[in-house]
């Protein structure tokens, strides 16, 4: 045991505020939030594409693979059972500050304020800043500046009155970075044929300005009923505004109005949700400085959605029957219709249950969402909506014991106009023999079928230790494209969290991302292999007293070379340390 303690103490300087989830996987085994395996990196620039799970009871396997670093937030503690004996109220602090540093010239700091012990109101303010000025080495051995600056600010407000809740959220997000990725465009002597104007232009005109920035503002206003009697009608209404723009001058404004209504009819319930979204993308004002590279267009879209369904509850079997209807009104009118059928069957109460169903959805692909998915996409790209017309799913979940829980699921879906990212390339004019490969990305579309197999296993051998294993396999079938560009075939992640005592907490994670393919006309077969990557991380937290704690984390211990997008390496071995204080 002494040897074990010494090993644990070696890593006390390395901690990341990565809480376990709050949603229970079963009635017996609980974690604070679901485990999201990710290839960790201090510089997290993009989020891998992910699909919204249609089932409410199974965790979403999103596998966020580097995006800009998400500043940590104060650890959220699970609710404790009520005590029968009167005890002194636990100390609660309204404010929290955190700060730290790391390699790659990383500095970060956060400040939060919230109301405590208020029955009618919930209110919090937060401001987070993280910046890095580090360098990265490209595949040709050249070192480049790859800084990023992330600023997040938010206000959260809730007013509880009667059986209603009034909601107000304000959020601000600013993210600045550079197009630092590898390219083969000869900016000194090369000339290429522009695919926008068909003119022969210099390589310098085929490259964008290095700096880019994304700025967004979000407003949410909502009202919903919280009736305790299941026989009463329940409702939710919301209004949202989302504003977005980038340094290139492209802006997007989105207004949405929606709601939910649940009307019980004896043993049945009628559930309807839907709403409308108006979205407008505005091209940069003024003269286009690079017409050979960018062609900007305005876009105006209206989406109207209605998803009525009948819910038939039962002791062993629950059934939902309905339809999903969406209308898109832009340059043309499109209507999307898909079924909604879902059944949950309890085979053995508290031990195992199964589920089966089919559904569909429209992926609206807003300009903001695409830039968040791949920040290096060309700023003049407007991705059209995709449509999953049918998704069949089935699975099983349950408990092996009071200390274990599992979920297994398979999906088979048909998707129209799925998008895939490819590097922009330019044909040579004759003097230049090789195509020019840009560090900007375009999209290609294809109709696909996708088979997905996912699984999760959680075990708690002792009260102080949680271990979660999650994995996913993707089987792509494409109509036109040779490969599903930048999509992996499999992802595996395992995470462990250990509470050593009241002062020390530790966590470790190991993640594997399978090999991917990228389009590259300069390679033999026009395919570049993005190698699989293994990622190992360790973290620790030391709680000095009720107010002050220290943390540290070391990531990518194997120093794996990871390319989330072709030409863009992410940071290797990186670490961060810091402290947090409540007052």
N, C-alpha and C positions, 0 to 999 in steps of 0.2 A: 504493500500500500504506500510505503514511503517513496519507493521508486516512482510509482504512478503520480504522486503529488509533485515530485520534482519535475517530471515531464510536463505536467500541466502548467507549472509555474514558468516554464521557458517561454510560453506564448502569452504572457500576461500583458505585453505591450501591444498586442494586435487584437483589435476589436472593431466590429462593424455593427451598427445598430440595425440588425436584421431580425425582427421579431417573428416568432412563429404565429400562425393564424388564429383568428378568433372563432371561425366557424367550426363546429364539431364534425368530425368524419363519422362518428357513430354516437350512440347514446352513452358509451363508456369511455372511449378514448377522445380526449379533447386537445386541441392545440390552439394557439392564439390567432394564427392566420395560416392559410395554406402555403405550403412550400413551393416556391417558384424557382426551380433550378435555372441558373443563368451562368454564362461564361463571364466571370467578373472582370471588371477593369475599372480603374479609377477614372479613366476618361470614357464615359459611356455616351456615345454619340447617336446611336440609332436603336430603335426597337424593332425586333424581328416582326414580320407580319403575323397576326394572330386572328383567329376566328372566335366570335362570341359563342359561348356554349349555349345550346338551346335548352339544356336541362338545368333545373334549378338546384338539384341535389348533388351534382357531381362537381368537383373543383375544376377550374379552367386550367389547362396545361398551356400556359402562355410562353414560357421560356424566353424571357426578355434577354436578348443578347446584345450587350453594350448599347447604351444610349448615353446621353450625357449624364454624369454622375448625379444620382438622386440624393440630395442632402437628407441626412437622417433626421428623424423626429423623436421626441421624447417617447420612451418605451411605454406602451399601453398595457396596463396590467389587467388580467381577467377579473371579472366580478367575483367577489367572495360570497360564500353562503352566509345568510343572516345568522348572527350569534344570539343564542338564547339569553346569555348573561350580559348585563349592561357593561360596556367597556368604554374607555375614553376614546373619543373620536380620533381617527387617524389623521395625522398632519397632512394637509394638502397645501400645495404652493401654487400661486396663480401665475408665476412667471418662470421661464426657463431660458437659459442661454447656453450655447455650445460653441466651441471653436477648436480648430486643430490645423495640422499641416501634414504634408506627405512629400514623397519624392515626385519627380516631374514638376517641381516648383508649384506644388498644390497648397492652396490656402482655402479654408472654408469657415463659415460661421453662421449661426442661426439664433433667432430670438423669438420667443413665443409668449403670449399672454392669454389667459382664459379665466372665466368666472368659475368659482368653486361653490358647491352646495347651494345652488339656486333652483328652486322648484319650478319657477315660471320661465326662466330664460337660460339659454346656453349661448355663450359668446366667446370667440377666440380670435386672436390676431397672430399672424406669423410672417416672418421675413427670413429668407434663406439666401445665402450667397456662396458660390463655389467657383474658384478660378484656378486654372492651370496654365503655365507658360512653358510646358515641356516640349522636347524635340522627339521625333520618331524617325526610325530608319526605314526607307522604302525598299522594295524588292531589288532595286538596282544598286543598293548600298548607300544611296544618298541620304543624308540627314536633313530633315525639314522641320520648320516650326509648325507645331500642331496645338496651338492654344485653344482654350474654350473658356467661356464665362457664362455662368448660369445664375439667374436671379429669379426667385419665386417669392411672391407675396400673396397673402390671402386673408379674407375675413369670413368668418362662419357665424351665423346667427340663427337661433331657433327660439320661438315664443310658443309656450304650451298653454292653451286655455281651453276649458271644457274638454271635449274629446277631439280637439283639433290641434294641428301644429302648423305654424307659419314659418316658412324657410326663406333665408336670404343668404346667398353666397356670392362673394366677389373674389376673383382670382386674377393675378397678373403673372405672366411668364415671359422672360426675355432670355434668349439663348444665342450667343454670338460664337462663331467658329470660323474655320478657314477651309477652302478646298485644297487640302494639302496632298491629295492622293497622287499616285504614280500615273504618268501618261506618256505616250510615245509621240505626241505631236511635236514636230520640229519647229520651235518658235523662232529660230534664227535664220535658217536657210530654206526651210520647207514651205511648200505651197500646196493647197488642197482644194478640192471641189466642194463648195458649200452645198449641202443638201436642202438648204432653205431657199437660196437664190440661184443655184446652179452656176454661180460665178467662181472663178479661180481667185483665191485669196491667200494671204500669207498665214503661216501657222500661228502667228501671234494673234490674229483675229479669231482664231478658233478656240482660244482659251478665255475663260471668264475671269473677272476680277477675283482676287484671292479671298476677300472677306465676304462673309454672309452673316445674316442675323435673322432670327425669327422672334416676333413679338406678338403676344396674344393677350386678350382681355376677355373674361367670362363673367356674365351676370346670370344668376339663377334665382328665380322667385317662385315659390311653391306653396300650396296649401293642401293638406291631406287630413282625412279623418282617421282617428285611432279608436274606433268603436270596439269595446271589449266583448260585446255580444256578437257572436258569429251570425246570428239571424238578422242583424241590421245591415243596411246598405253601406258599403265602404267606397271611398273615392280618393282620388289624388289629381290635382291640377298643377301644371307648371308652365312657366314662361321662361325662355332662355334667349340670351343674346351672346353671340361669340364674334369677336373681332380679331382679325389676324392680318399681319403684313410682314414683309421681309425687306432686306436691304436693297433688293433689286427693284422694289417699288410695286410689286404685285400685292393686292389687298383682297381680303375676303370678308364679307359680312354675312352672318347667318342669324335668322330669327326663327324660333320654333315655339309652337303652342301645342300642348298635349295633355293627356290625362288618362286615368284608369277608373273603371267603374265595376264594382262587384256587387251584384244583386242576387240575394239568395231566394230560391223558390222551393220551399220545403226542403227536400233532401238534395236538391240540385242548386247550382249557382250559375248565373250568367256573368261572364267576365269579358269586358271589352276594354281594350287599350288602343290608342292611336293618336293621331295629331297631324299637324302640318309643319313643314319646314320650307322657308324661303331662303335661298342661298345665292349670293352674287359675288362673282370674281371680277375684279377690275384690273385691267392691264395698266402698266406704268404710264403716268402722264408724261408728256414731253416726247422728244425725238428718241427713237431707238438707237442707242450708241453702237450696237453690234447686230445689225440686221442679218449678217451672214450666219450668225450663231443662234439668235433668238427670234422667234416669231410669237408675239404675245397676242392672246385673244381674250375678250371678255366672255363671261359665261353666266347665265341666269337659269336657276333651276327651282322648281317647286315640287316637293314630295308630299303626297297625301297618303296616309296609312290608316287602316282599320283592321284590327285583329280580334274578331269576336270568337268566343268559344264557350262551350257548356262544360262545366266541371261536375263529375258524378263521383262523390266521395264514397268510401266504403271502409270497413274494418280491415279487409285484406287487399282489396283491389280499388285503386283510384284511376279514373279515366277522364281524359280531356279530349273533346271533339270540337274542331273549329276550322277556320280558314285564315290565311294571311293575305291581305290585299294591299298593294301599293301602286299608286299612280305617279308617274314622273312626267312633268310638263316643262319642256325646255324648247329647243328647236323643233323637236318632234315629241309626240305623245306616246308614252309606253305604259302598259299596264302589266303588273306582275301578280300572279295568283298561285298560291301554294297551299297545300293542306296542313293542318295542325292536328296530329293524332298522337296521344301519349298515354301510356298505361304503366302504373306502378303496382307490382304484386309482391306482397309480403309472404315469403315462403315459410319462414320460421321467425316469429316475433323476437326482435332484438338480436337475431343471429344472421339472417341472410334475406335479401330481397332482390328482385330483378326489375328491369324496366325495358320498355320497347316503344318505338314510335317513329314518326316521320314528320318533317317540317320543312320550311324554306325561309329564305330571307333575302333582302336586297342590301348589297354593300354599296353605300352611296359614294364613298371615295372622295371626300371633300379635299380641297387643295391643302388645307392645314393638316389633315390626317396623312396625306401622302408625304408631305415634307417632314412630318414627325417619324413616319415609317423609314424614310431614307432621306436624311438631311442633304445628301449630295445629288439628289435628283435635279435635273435642269429646271430652273425656275419658270420656264415657259410651258411646262408639261401640265396638262389638265387630264387627269385620268377619268375615264368614263365609268359609270356604275357597273358592278358585276352582280349576277343573280344566281343564287343557289336555288334552283327550282324544286329539287327534291333532296332531302338529306334523311336517310334512314339511319337509325341508331338503336343499339341494344346493349345491355350490360348487366352487371351484377355488382352488388355491394353488400358488405356485412362485416361481422366480427368473428375472428377465430376464438377470441377470449376477451376478458375485460381489459386486456393490455394490448390488443391488436385490432387493426381495422384495415379494410382493403376496398378498393374500387377497381373494376375492370370494365372497359367500354370499347365498342367498335362503332365507327361511322362510315357510311358510304354515301357520297354526295356527287351531284352533277352541277358543275359551275359553268355559267356562260360568261365570257369576257373576263376571265381571271387575268390579272396583270402580273408581269415579271419584269424585273429591272435588268437592263443591259447597258454597258458603257456605250456612250456615243462614239461613233467612228466616222472618219472622213476619208474618202478616196483620194489618192495622190493625183497630181495633175500631169504626171509623166516624168518630171525631173526627180520627184520624190518617188521611191519605189515601194515603200511600205505604207499601209494605211495608217492614219493617225488615230490613236486610241485616246479618248478624252477621259478626264476624271469626273465628268458629269454623266448622269444616267438618264436614259430614255426608258420607255416601257414598251413591251410587246404583249399582245393579247392572245389568248387561246381558250378554247372550250375544253374543259378537263373533267375527268372523274378522279376523285380522291378517296382512297381508302385509308382510314386512320385507326390505329389500335393504340389505346392508352391504358395505363395501369398505375395504381398507387398502392403502396403498402406502408402502414404506420405501425410502429411497435414502441411500447414503453416498458422495457424490461424492469426498470426501477422508477420510482417517482421522480427522481432528479434527471432522468435521461429520456429524450425523445429522439427517435430515428425515423426519417421518412425517405422512402425510395419511390421515385416517379420515373416513368419512361413513356416514350411515344414513338411510334413507327408510322411513316408516311409512305403510301404507295400511290405514285402519280401516273396517270395515263393521259397523254396529250394528243390532240388532233393534228397539230401542225408543227409545233416546236420540237426540237430534238431532245431538250432537257428542261426541267423546271428550274430555270436560272435562279441561283442563290438559295434554293430550298434544300434543306437536309433530308436524308432518308430516315434518320433516327436521332433522338435526343434522350440522354439518360442523366439523372441527377440523384444524388444521395446527400442528405443533410442530417447532422446530429447536433443537438443542443444539450448542454450539461450544466446543471446548477451545482457547483461544488459546495458552496455554503452561502450564507447571507451576503457575503462580500464579493465572491468570485462567481462569474458566469462565463462559459466558453461555448463556442460553436465552431463547427467545421463543415465544409461542403466539398463535394467532388462531382464535377459535371463533365459530360462528354457530348460533343456535337459532331455528328457524322460529316463525311465528305460532301462537298457541294460542287456544282458546276457553274462556271461563268462564261459568257460569250466573249471571245477575243479573236478578232479576225487576223491578228498578227501571229497566232499560234497554229501549229499543225492541227488540222481538223477544226479550227476555229473554236476550240474549247480550252479553257484554263481550269485546272483542278484546284479548288480551294481545300486544302488538306483538313482532315478531322483534327479536332483540338481537345485536349484534356486540361481541365482547369481545377486546381486545388487551392482552397482558401482556409485560413484560420483566423479566429477573432477571440477577443477576451474583453471583459468589462470588470472593473474593480469599483465597488461602491464604498467609498471611504466613510461616508456618513449619510444621513437622510437627505442632505442637500447636494453633496459633491460626489461625482464619479469620474473615473478616468477610463478611457477606452483605446483600443488599438486594433488594427487589422492588417494582415498581409494577404495579398491576392495574387493569383496566377503564380503560385510558388514554383511550378515547373517551367515558368517563363515561356509558355507556348506562344508561337507566332500565330496570331489570330487575325483573320481578315473578314470582318462582317460583310464588307462589300469589296469587290475586286479592285485592287490598287490601294486600299485603305487599311493599313495595319493599325492595331490598337496597342495600348501600352503593354509592356511585358511585366516582369515582377514589379509590383508596386505596393506601397504600404502607407498607412496613415495612423496618426495618433492624435489624441485630443482630450478635452475635458468638458463636462457639462455641470451646470450649477442651477439649482432651483431656489427661488426666493419669493 
